[in-house]
Amino acid sequence: MQALEGVRVLDLSRLLPGPYCTQILADLGAEVIKVEEPTLGDYMRWFPPLVGGVSAFYLMVNRNKKSITLNLKNPKGREAFMRLAKTADVIVEGFRPGVAKRLGVDYESVKSVNPRIIYCSITGYGQTGPYKDQAGHEINYLAYAGVLSLTGQRGGPPAIPGVQVADLAGALYAAISILAALRHRDRTGTGQYIAVFILDCVVSLTCLQAGFYFATGRPPLRGEFMLQGGVPCYNIYRTSDGKYIAVGAVEEQFWKNLCKALGLEEFTDYEYAVGKDREKVYQALAKKFESKTRDEWVEELKNVDCCCTPIYTLDEVFSDKHVLSRGILEEIEDEQLGKIKVIGYPARLGSTPAVVRSSPPSLGEHTEEILASLGYTEREIEEMRREGAI
């Protein structure tokens, strides 16, 4: 039995934050039903690159789910949603503030028919505050949170991170909060409203950099903070073949081991060098690493306890023997697309393991099945289809 078996989640969200959150819940055993607009649905479905006409991005964050199409602007579509909401434990939505209320599917409306509901709203800037009505995406939240100002080369312009830090942070905080709310309901029998603001989530991730600011009274510059490459012992070095090595020799013993292996023992006391000393040590390591290829360094340092690793591209990640040995890469069989590769659940639960059970659903794949389970007849379902409710 899985941890969330018996929990029904209605997912009104689109794109990345909400679907990633609900995929976590689905992997842990929840029944997740995507509630989608009938014509386009979750428009993540159509983002290139496409695999058999379906977005590769959509396939990565929507496994283990069902899909029903409901036009929430149609009275019959909204009525069907409320009937479905009566059977749900959790609702996740990602509308801009006020939209759910205009559609008649907001927390108070659902609570009136299901007092035990846990209702999670994921928004960019929150339900209150000066920015609440602003549109935004990942890059905007990172900008407001100061993350872009901290990302990039020393003296260079801000850089966009290579993964969607903000959206995924929002998804993780939403999932954690939903699990906490389910635990609270187990104890008290009452549901609750959860508001997740992606900007706040990203601000929370700046905890160390904020600590620097609170302590010194000034924000760290790009490349100045220790864990951003501000010191020689925690940095990136180019190799002779144009590839790179990541050095994370923060602790004294790792740094000493590295200096000894490189023949640079004169720098063993300079791991946290700043100013001119930093540049001198950094250049010495840079020159040394440029004398061999990345893989030659990997081989030479493999038995040295010094926290040095190759910087992989994704094709190397998914062919790495350690990554493959952990079982993080899984395959799902899809009726139309054949075998689909996905990244599995990254934690191992000893008694209630996460399971990759089914491929992502096609748009409206389970509409008739779900409506029938709510008591709709074939005739009523066909009538709803003609009227554009589904």
C-alpha positions as a Markdown table, in Angstrom:
| # | Residue | x | y | z |
|---|---|---|---|---|
| 1 | Met | 0.0 | 0.0 | 0.0 |
| 2 | Gln | 1.3 | 3.5 | -0.9 |
| 3 | Ala | 1.3 | 6.4 | 1.6 |
| 4 | Leu | -1.4 | 8.5 | -0.2 |
| 5 | Glu | -3.5 | 5.6 | -1.5 |
| 6 | Gly | -7.2 | 6.6 | -1.2 |
| 7 | Val | -6.5 | 10.4 | -1.5 |
| 8 | Arg | -8.2 | 12.0 | -4.5 |
| 9 | Val | -6.6 | 15.2 | -5.9 |
| 10 | Leu | -8.2 | 17.4 | -8.5 |
| 11 | Asp | -5.6 | 19.3 | -10.5 |
| 12 | Leu | -6.8 | 22.5 | -12.1 |
| 13 | Ser | -3.3 | 23.8 | -12.8 |
| 14 | Arg | -1.2 | 24.0 | -15.9 |
| 15 | Leu | 2.4 | 24.2 | -17.1 |
| 16 | Leu | 5.0 | 23.3 | -14.4 |
| 17 | Pro | 4.4 | 24.3 | -10.7 |
| 18 | Gly | 1.0 | 22.7 | -10.1 |
| 19 | Pro | 1.5 | 19.6 | -12.3 |
| 20 | Tyr | 4.9 | 18.9 | -10.8 |
| 21 | Cys | 3.4 | 19.2 | -7.3 |
| 22 | Thr | 0.5 | 16.8 | -8.2 |
| 23 | Gln | 2.9 | 14.3 | -9.9 |
| 24 | Ile | 4.7 | 14.0 | -6.5 |
| 25 | Leu | 1.4 | 13.2 | -4.9 |
| 26 | Ala | 0.5 | 10.8 | -7.6 |
| 27 | Asp | 3.9 | 9.0 | -7.3 |
| 28 | Leu | 3.1 | 8.6 | -3.6 |
| 29 | Gly | -0.2 | 6.9 | -4.4 |
| 30 | Ala | -2.8 | 9.6 | -4.7 |
| 31 | Glu | -5.4 | 9.5 | -7.4 |
| 32 | Val | -4.8 | 12.7 | -9.4 |
| 33 | Ile | -7.4 | 13.9 | -11.9 |
| 34 | Lys | -6.3 | 16.7 | -14.3 |
| 35 | Val | -9.4 | 19.0 | -14.8 |
| 36 | Glu | -8.7 | 20.6 | -18.2 |
| 37 | Glu | -10.4 | 23.0 | -20.6 |
| 38 | Pro | -11.9 | 20.9 | -23.5 |
| 39 | Thr | -10.1 | 22.4 | -26.5 |
| 40 | Leu | -6.5 | 22.9 | -25.5 |
| 41 | Gly | -6.3 | 21.6 | -22.0 |
| 42 | Asp | -3.0 | 22.1 | -20.2 |
| 43 | Tyr | -1.1 | 23.9 | -22.9 |
| 44 | Met | 2.1 | 22.4 | -21.7 |
| 45 | Arg | 0.9 | 19.5 | -23.9 |
| 46 | Trp | 1.8 | 21.5 | -27.1 |
| 47 | Phe | 5.3 | 22.9 | -26.2 |
| 48 | Pro | 8.1 | 21.6 | -28.5 |
| 49 | Pro | 9.9 | 19.3 | -28.7 |
| 50 | Leu | 7.1 | 16.9 | -29.5 |
| 51 | Val | 7.1 | 13.1 | -29.2 |
| 52 | Gly | 4.4 | 11.6 | -31.3 |
| 53 | Gly | 2.5 | 14.9 | -31.2 |
| 54 | Val | 2.8 | 15.3 | -27.5 |
| 55 | Ser | 5.2 | 17.7 | -25.7 |
| 56 | Ala | 8.2 | 16.0 | -24.1 |
| 57 | Phe | 7.8 | 18.5 | -21.2 |
| 58 | Tyr | 4.2 | 17.4 | -20.6 |
| 59 | Leu | 5.3 | 13.8 | -20.5 |
| 60 | Met | 7.8 | 14.5 | -17.7 |
| 61 | Val | 5.4 | 16.0 | -15.2 |
| 62 | Asn | 2.0 | 14.3 | -15.7 |
| 63 | Arg | 2.5 | 10.6 | -15.2 |
| 64 | Asn | 0.2 | 8.6 | -12.9 |
| 65 | Lys | -2.7 | 10.9 | -13.6 |
| 66 | Lys | -6.2 | 10.8 | -15.2 |
| 67 | Ser | -7.7 | 13.6 | -17.3 |
| 68 | Ile | -11.2 | 14.9 | -17.5 |
| 69 | Thr | -12.3 | 17.9 | -19.7 |
| 70 | Leu | -14.7 | 20.3 | -18.2 |
| 71 | Asn | -15.7 | 23.8 | -19.4 |
| 72 | Leu | -16.0 | 25.6 | -16.1 |
| 73 | Lys | -17.7 | 28.6 | -17.8 |
| 74 | Asn | -20.5 | 26.3 | -18.8 |
| 75 | Pro | -23.1 | 25.7 | -16.0 |
| 76 | Lys | -23.2 | 22.0 | -16.6 |
| 77 | Gly | -19.4 | 21.8 | -16.6 |
| 78 | Arg | -19.2 | 23.7 | -13.4 |
| 79 | Glu | -21.9 | 21.5 | -11.8 |
| 80 | Ala | -20.0 | 18.4 | -12.8 |
| 81 | Phe | -16.9 | 19.9 | -11.2 |
| 82 | Met | -18.7 | 20.5 | -8.0 |
| 83 | Arg | -20.0 | 17.0 | -7.9 |
| 84 | Leu | -16.5 | 15.8 | -8.4 |
| 85 | Ala | -15.2 | 18.2 | -5.8 |
| 86 | Lys | -17.5 | 16.5 | -3.2 |
| 87 | Thr | -15.5 | 13.3 | -3.7 |
| 88 | Ala | -12.1 | 15.0 | -3.5 |
| 89 | Asp | -9.6 | 15.4 | -0.7 |
| 90 | Val | -7.3 | 18.0 | -2.3 |
| 91 | Ile | -7.7 | 20.6 | -5.0 |
| 92 | Val | -4.7 | 22.4 | -6.6 |
| 93 | Glu | -5.2 | 25.4 | -8.8 |
| 94 | Gly | -2.8 | 27.9 | -10.4 |
| 95 | Phe | -5.2 | 30.7 | -11.6 |
| 96 | Arg | -4.4 | 34.3 | -11.2 |
| 97 | Pro | -6.1 | 35.8 | -8.1 |
| 98 | Gly | -9.8 | 36.1 | -8.5 |
| 99 | Val | -10.2 | 33.8 | -11.5 |
| 100 | Ala | -11.3 | 30.8 | -9.4 |
| 101 | Lys | -13.9 | 32.9 | -7.7 |
| 102 | Arg | -15.3 | 34.2 | -11.0 |
| 103 | Leu | -15.6 | 30.6 | -12.2 |
| 104 | Gly | -17.4 | 29.6 | -9.1 |
| 105 | Val | -14.7 | 27.0 | -8.1 |
| 106 | Asp | -12.9 | 28.9 | -5.4 |
| 107 | Tyr | -12.2 | 27.6 | -1.9 |
| 108 | Glu | -15.3 | 29.0 | -0.3 |
| 109 | Ser | -17.5 | 27.5 | -3.0 |
| 110 | Val | -16.0 | 24.1 | -2.7 |
| 111 | Lys | -15.9 | 24.2 | 1.1 |
| 112 | Ser | -19.7 | 24.7 | 1.1 |
| 113 | Val | -20.1 | 21.3 | -0.5 |
| 114 | Asn | -17.1 | 19.6 | 1.0 |
| 115 | Pro | -15.9 | 21.1 | 4.4 |
| 116 | Arg | -13.0 | 18.6 | 4.6 |
| 117 | Ile | -11.4 | 19.8 | 1.4 |
| 118 | Ile | -7.8 | 20.9 | 1.3 |
| 119 | Tyr | -7.5 | 23.6 | -1.3 |
| 120 | Cys | -4.1 | 24.8 | -2.6 |
| 121 | Ser | -3.7 | 27.9 | -4.7 |
| 122 | Ile | -0.3 | 28.4 | -6.4 |
| 123 | Thr | 0.2 | 32.0 | -7.6 |
| 124 | Gly | 3.3 | 34.0 | -8.7 |
| 125 | Tyr | 3.0 | 36.9 | -6.3 |
| 126 | Gly | 0.2 | 35.9 | -3.9 |
| 127 | Gln | -3.4 | 36.7 | -3.2 |
| 128 | Thr | -2.5 | 40.0 | -1.5 |
| 129 | Gly | 0.1 | 42.7 | -1.9 |
| 130 | Pro | 1.0 | 45.3 | -4.5 |
| 131 | Tyr | 2.1 | 42.8 | -7.1 |
| 132 | Lys | -0.8 | 40.3 | -6.8 |
| 133 | Asp | -2.4 | 41.2 | -10.1 |
| 134 | Gln | 0.9 | 41.2 | -12.1 |
| 135 | Ala | 1.5 | 38.5 | -14.7 |
| 136 | Gly | 4.7 | 36.6 | -14.2 |
| 137 | His | 6.8 | 33.6 | -15.1 |
| 138 | Glu | 10.0 | 31.9 | -13.7 |
| 139 | Ile | 12.4 | 34.7 | -14.8 |
| 140 | Asn | 10.2 | 37.4 | -13.2 |
| 141 | Tyr | 10.1 | 35.6 | -9.8 |
| 142 | Leu | 13.8 | 35.0 | -9.9 |
| 143 | Ala | 14.4 | 38.7 | -10.7 |
| 144 | Tyr | 12.2 | 40.0 | -7.9 |
| 145 | Ala | 13.7 | 37.5 | -5.4 |
| 146 | Gly | 17.3 | 38.7 | -6.2 |
| 147 | Val | 18.4 | 35.3 | -7.5 |
| 148 | Leu | 19.2 | 36.7 | -11.0 |
| 149 | Ser | 21.4 | 39.4 | -9.4 |
| 150 | Leu | 23.4 | 36.7 | -7.7 |
| 151 | Thr | 23.7 | 34.4 | -10.7 |
| 152 | Gly | 26.5 | 34.7 | -13.3 |
| 153 | Gln | 30.2 | 35.4 | -13.6 |
| 154 | Arg | 32.0 | 37.8 | -11.5 |
| 155 | Gly | 31.7 | 41.2 | -13.1 |
| 156 | Gly | 29.4 | 39.9 | -15.8 |
| 157 | Pro | 25.6 | 40.4 | -16.4 |
| 158 | Pro | 22.9 | 38.4 | -14.5 |
| 159 | Ala | 22.4 | 34.8 | -15.9 |
| 160 | Ile | 19.3 | 32.7 | -16.1 |
| 161 | Pro | 19.7 | 29.4 | -14.2 |
| 162 | Gly | 19.7 | 26.2 | -16.2 |
| 163 | Val | 16.7 | 24.7 | -14.4 |
| 164 | Gln | 13.3 | 26.2 | -13.3 |
| 165 | Val | 14.3 | 27.0 | -9.7 |
| 166 | Ala | 11.3 | 29.2 | -9.0 |
| 167 | Asp | 8.5 | 27.0 | -10.4 |
| 168 | Leu | 9.9 | 23.8 | -8.9 |
| 169 | Ala | 10.3 | 25.5 | -5.5 |
| 170 | Gly | 6.7 | 26.5 | -5.6 |
| 171 | Ala | 5.7 | 22.9 | -6.5 |
| 172 | Leu | 7.8 | 21.5 | -3.7 |
| 173 | Tyr | 6.4 | 23.9 | -1.1 |
| 174 | Ala | 2.9 | 23.1 | -2.3 |
| 175 | Ala | 3.4 | 19.4 | -2.0 |
| 176 | Ile | 4.9 | 19.7 | 1.5 |
| 177 | Ser | 2.0 | 22.0 | 2.6 |
| 178 | Ile | -0.6 | 19.6 | 1.2 |
| 179 | Leu | 1.0 | 16.7 | 3.1 |
| 180 | Ala | 1.0 | 18.8 | 6.3 |
| 181 | Ala | -2.7 | 19.7 | 5.8 |
| 182 | Leu | -3.6 | 16.0 | 5.2 |
| 183 | Arg | -1.9 | 15.2 | 8.5 |
| 184 | His | -3.8 | 18.0 | 10.3 |
| 185 | Arg | -7.1 | 16.7 | 8.8 |
| 186 | Asp | -6.3 | 13.2 | 10.0 |
| 187 | Arg | -6.1 | 14.6 | 13.6 |
| 188 | Thr | -8.9 | 17.1 | 13.5 |
| 189 | Gly | -11.2 | 16.2 | 10.6 |
| 190 | Thr | -11.0 | 19.7 | 9.1 |
| 191 | Gly | -9.6 | 20.8 | 5.8 |
| 192 | Gln | -8.0 | 24.2 | 5.1 |
| 193 | Tyr | -6.9 | 26.7 | 2.5 |
| 194 | Ile | -3.3 | 26.8 | 1.4 |
| 195 | Ala | -1.8 | 29.8 | -0.4 |
| 196 | Val | 1.6 | 29.2 | -2.1 |
| 197 | Phe | 3.3 | 32.2 | -3.6 |
| 198 | Ile | 6.2 | 31.4 | -5.9 |
| 199 | Leu | 8.0 | 34.7 | -5.2 |
| 200 | Asp | 8.0 | 33.9 | -1.5 |
| 201 | Cys | 9.3 | 30.4 | -2.1 |
| 202 | Val | 12.2 | 31.7 | -4.1 |
| 203 | Val | 13.0 | 34.3 | -1.5 |
| 204 | Ser | 13.2 | 31.5 | 1.1 |
| 205 | Leu | 15.8 | 29.8 | -1.0 |
| 206 | Thr | 18.2 | 32.8 | -0.6 |
| 207 | Cys | 18.6 | 32.0 | 3.1 |
| 208 | Leu | 22.4 | 31.9 | 3.0 |
| 209 | Gln | 22.8 | 34.9 | 0.8 |
| 210 | Ala | 20.3 | 36.8 | 2.9 |
| 211 | Gly | 22.3 | 35.8 | 6.0 |
| 212 | Phe | 25.3 | 37.4 | 4.4 |
| 213 | Tyr | 23.3 | 40.6 | 3.7 |
| 214 | Phe | 21.8 | 40.7 | 7.2 |
| 215 | Ala | 25.3 | 40.3 | 8.8 |
| 216 | Thr | 27.2 | 42.7 | 6.6 |
| 217 | Gly | 24.5 | 45.2 | 5.6 |
| 218 | Arg | 25.3 | 44.8 | 1.9 |
| 219 | Pro | 24.2 | 42.3 | -0.7 |
| 220 | Pro | 26.8 | 39.9 | -2.1 |
| 221 | Leu | 28.1 | 40.6 | -5.6 |
| 222 | Arg | 27.9 | 38.0 | -8.3 |
| 223 | Gly | 30.8 | 35.6 | -7.9 |
| 224 | Glu | 31.7 | 37.0 | -4.5 |
| 225 | Phe | 29.8 | 34.7 | -2.1 |
| 226 | Met | 31.8 | 31.6 | -1.1 |
| 227 | Leu | 29.3 | 29.2 | -2.6 |
| 228 | Gln | 29.1 | 31.1 | -5.9 |
| 229 | Gly | 32.8 | 30.7 | -6.8 |
| 230 | Gly | 34.1 | 33.5 | -4.6 |
| 231 | Val | 37.0 | 31.3 | -3.4 |
| 232 | Pro | 39.4 | 29.0 | -5.2 |
| 233 | Cys | 38.3 | 25.9 | -3.2 |
| 234 | Tyr | 34.7 | 26.2 | -4.6 |
| 235 | Asn | 34.9 | 26.9 | -8.2 |
| 236 | Ile | 34.8 | 25.7 | -11.8 |
| 237 | Tyr | 37.9 | 25.1 | -13.9 |
| 238 | Arg | 38.3 | 24.6 | -17.6 |
| 239 | Thr | 40.2 | 21.6 | -18.9 |
| 240 | Ser | 42.4 | 21.2 | -22.1 |
| 241 | Asp | 39.5 | 19.8 | -24.1 |
| 242 | Gly | 37.2 | 22.7 | -23.4 |
| 243 | Lys | 35.2 | 20.8 | -20.8 |
| 244 | Tyr | 35.0 | 21.6 | -17.1 |
| 245 | Ile | 35.8 | 20.3 | -13.6 |
| 246 | Ala | 33.8 | 21.3 | -10.5 |
| 247 | Val | 35.8 | 21.7 | -7.3 |
| 248 | Gly | 34.0 | 21.7 | -4.0 |
| 249 | Ala | 36.9 | 21.3 | -1.6 |
| 250 | Val | 35.4 | 23.4 | 1.1 |
| 251 | Glu | 36.7 | 21.5 | 4.1 |
| 252 | Glu | 40.4 | 21.8 | 4.9 |
| 253 | Gln | 41.3 | 18.1 | 4.4 |
| 254 | Phe | 39.7 | 18.1 | 0.9 |
| 255 | Trp | 41.6 | 21.2 | -0.1 |
| 256 | Lys | 44.9 | 19.8 | 1.2 |
| 257 | Asn | 44.4 | 16.6 | -0.6 |
| 258 | Leu | 43.6 | 18.4 | -3.9 |
| 259 | Cys | 46.7 | 20.7 | -3.6 |
| 260 | Lys | 48.9 | 17.7 | -3.0 |
| 261 | Ala | 47.4 | 15.8 | -6.0 |
| 262 | Leu | 48.0 | 18.8 | -8.2 |
| 263 | Gly | 51.5 | 19.5 | -7.0 |
| 264 | Leu | 50.4 | 22.9 | -5.6 |
| 265 | Glu | 51.1 | 22.3 | -1.9 |
| 266 | Glu | 52.3 | 25.9 | -1.4 |
| 267 | Phe | 48.6 | 26.9 | -1.6 |
| 268 | Thr | 47.3 | 24.5 | 1.1 |
| 269 | Asp | 46.5 | 27.5 | 3.4 |
| 270 | Tyr | 44.8 | 29.5 | 0.7 |
| 271 | Glu | 41.5 | 27.7 | 0.2 |
| 272 | Tyr | 39.5 | 30.9 | 1.2 |
| 273 | Ala | 41.8 | 33.4 | -0.3 |
| 274 | Val | 40.3 | 36.7 | -1.4 |
| 275 | Gly | 41.5 | 39.7 | -3.3 |
| 276 | Lys | 44.9 | 39.4 | -5.0 |
| 277 | Asp | 45.6 | 36.1 | -3.2 |
| 278 | Arg | 42.4 | 34.6 | -4.5 |
| 279 | Glu | 43.3 | 35.5 | -8.1 |
| 280 | Lys | 46.8 | 34.1 | -7.7 |
| 281 | Val | 45.5 | 30.8 | -6.4 |
| 282 | Tyr | 42.7 | 30.6 | -8.8 |
| 283 | Gln | 45.0 | 31.2 | -11.8 |
| 284 | Ala | 47.4 | 28.5 | -10.5 |
| 285 | Leu | 44.6 | 25.9 | -10.4 |
| 286 | Ala | 43.2 | 27.1 | -13.7 |
| 287 | Lys | 46.6 | 26.7 | -15.4 |
| 288 | Lys | 47.1 | 23.2 | -13.9 |
| 289 | Phe | 43.6 | 22.0 | -14.9 |
| 290 | Glu | 44.1 | 23.2 | -18.4 |
| 291 | Ser | 47.1 | 20.9 | -18.8 |
| 292 | Lys | 44.9 | 17.8 | -19.2 |
| 293 | Thr | 41.5 | 16.8 | -20.5 |
| 294 | Arg | 38.5 | 16.5 | -18.2 |
| 295 | Asp | 38.4 | 12.7 | -18.3 |
| 296 | Glu | 42.1 | 12.5 | -17.6 |
| 297 | Trp | 41.6 | 14.6 | -14.5 |
| 298 | Val | 38.6 | 12.4 | -13.5 |
| 299 | Glu | 40.9 | 9.3 | -13.8 |
| 300 | Glu | 43.8 | 10.9 | -12.0 |
| 301 | Leu | 41.7 | 12.2 | -9.1 |
| 302 | Lys | 39.3 | 9.3 | -8.7 |
| 303 | Asn | 41.1 | 8.0 | -5.6 |
| 304 | Val | 41.8 | 11.4 | -4.1 |
| 305 | Asp | 39.3 | 12.5 | -1.4 |
| 306 | Cys | 38.9 | 16.1 | -2.7 |
| 307 | Cys | 35.3 | 16.7 | -3.9 |
| 308 | Cys | 36.2 | 17.1 | -7.6 |
| 309 | Thr | 33.7 | 16.0 | -10.3 |
| 310 | Pro | 33.3 | 16.4 | -14.0 |
| 311 | Ile | 30.6 | 18.8 | -15.2 |
| 312 | Tyr | 28.3 | 16.6 | -17.2 |
| 313 | Thr | 25.9 | 17.4 | -20.1 |
| 314 | Leu | 22.6 | 15.6 | -19.9 |
| 315 | Asp | 23.5 | 12.8 | -22.3 |
| 316 | Glu | 26.4 | 12.0 | -19.9 |
| 317 | Val | 24.2 | 12.2 | -16.9 |
| 318 | Phe | 21.8 | 9.6 | -18.3 |
| 319 | Ser | 24.6 | 7.2 | -19.3 |
| 320 | Asp | 26.5 | 7.6 | -16.0 |
| 321 | Lys | 26.9 | 4.2 | -14.3 |
| 322 | His | 26.1 | 5.6 | -10.8 |
| 323 | Val | 23.0 | 7.5 | -11.9 |
| 324 | Leu | 21.8 | 4.4 | -13.8 |
| 325 | Ser | 22.5 | 2.1 | -10.8 |
| 326 | Arg | 20.2 | 4.2 | -8.6 |
| 327 | Gly | 17.1 | 3.5 | -10.8 |
| 328 | Ile | 16.2 | 7.2 | -11.2 |
| 329 | Leu | 15.7 | 6.7 | -14.9 |
| 330 | Glu | 12.5 | 4.7 | -15.6 |
| 331 | Glu | 10.4 | 3.7 | -18.6 |
| 332 | Ile | 6.6 | 3.8 | -19.0 |
| 333 | Glu | 4.7 | 1.9 | -21.7 |
| 334 | Asp | 2.2 | 4.2 | -23.5 |
| 335 | Glu | -0.4 | 2.8 | -25.9 |
| 336 | Gln | 0.3 | 5.4 | -28.6 |
| 337 | Leu | 3.9 | 6.4 | -28.0 |
| 338 | Gly | 5.5 | 3.1 | -26.9 |
| 339 | Lys | 8.1 | 3.3 | -24.2 |
| 340 | Ile | 8.6 | 6.7 | -22.6 |
| 341 | Lys | 11.7 | 7.6 | -20.5 |
| 342 | Val | 11.0 | 9.5 | -17.3 |
| 343 | Ile | 12.8 | 10.6 | -14.2 |
| 344 | Gly | 11.5 | 8.6 | -11.3 |
| 345 | Tyr | 10.7 | 9.6 | -7.8 |
| 346 | Pro | 14.1 | 10.5 | -6.2 |
| 347 | Ala | 13.6 | 9.2 | -2.6 |
| 348 | Arg | 13.3 | 5.6 | -1.5 |
| 349 | Leu | 10.5 | 4.9 | 1.0 |
| 350 | Gly | 11.1 | 1.6 | 2.7 |
| 351 | Ser | 7.5 | 0.6 | 3.5 |
| 352 | Thr | 5.5 | 2.8 | 1.1 |
| 353 | Pro | 7.6 | 3.2 | -2.0 |
| 354 | Ala | 6.7 | 5.7 | -4.8 |
| 355 | Val | 5.6 | 3.9 | -8.0 |
| 356 | Val | 5.5 | 5.0 | -11.6 |
| 357 | Arg | 2.3 | 3.3 | -12.6 |
| 358 | Ser | 0.9 | 4.9 | -15.8 |
| 359 | Ser | 1.9 | 7.2 | -18.7 |
| 360 | Pro | 0.5 | 10.8 | -18.9 |
| 361 | Pro | -3.1 | 10.9 | -20.0 |
| 362 | Ser | -4.3 | 12.1 | -23.3 |
| 363 | Leu | -6.7 | 15.1 | -23.2 |
| 364 | Gly | -10.0 | 14.0 | -21.7 |
| 365 | Glu | -9.0 | 10.4 | -21.7 |
| 366 | His | -11.0 | 9.6 | -18.6 |
| 367 | Thr | -13.9 | 12.0 | -19.0 |
| 368 | Glu | -16.7 | 9.5 | -19.5 |
| 369 | Glu | -15.3 | 7.1 | -16.9 |
| 370 | Ile | -15.2 | 9.8 | -14.2 |
| 371 | Leu | -18.6 | 11.3 | -15.1 |
| 372 | Ala | -20.2 | 7.8 | -15.0 |
| 373 | Ser | -18.7 | 7.2 | -11.6 |
| 374 | Leu | -20.5 | 10.4 | -10.5 |
| 375 | Gly | -23.8 | 9.0 | -11.7 |
| 376 | Tyr | -24.1 | 10.6 | -15.1 |
| 377 | Thr | -25.8 | 8.5 | -17.8 |
| 378 | Glu | -24.5 | 8.0 | -21.3 |
| 379 | Arg | -27.3 | 10.3 | -22.5 |
| 380 | Glu | -26.4 | 13.0 | -20.1 |
| 381 | Ile | -22.7 | 12.8 | -21.0 |
| 382 | Glu | -23.5 | 13.0 | -24.7 |
| 383 | Glu | -25.8 | 16.1 | -24.1 |
| 384 | Met | -23.0 | 17.7 | -22.1 |
| 385 | Arg | -20.6 | 17.1 | -25.0 |
| 386 | Arg | -23.1 | 18.7 | -27.5 |
| 387 | Glu | -23.5 | 21.7 | -25.3 |
| 388 | Gly | -19.7 | 22.2 | -24.9 |
| 389 | Ala | -19.6 | 21.4 | -21.2 |
| 390 | Ile | -17.0 | 18.7 | -21.7 |
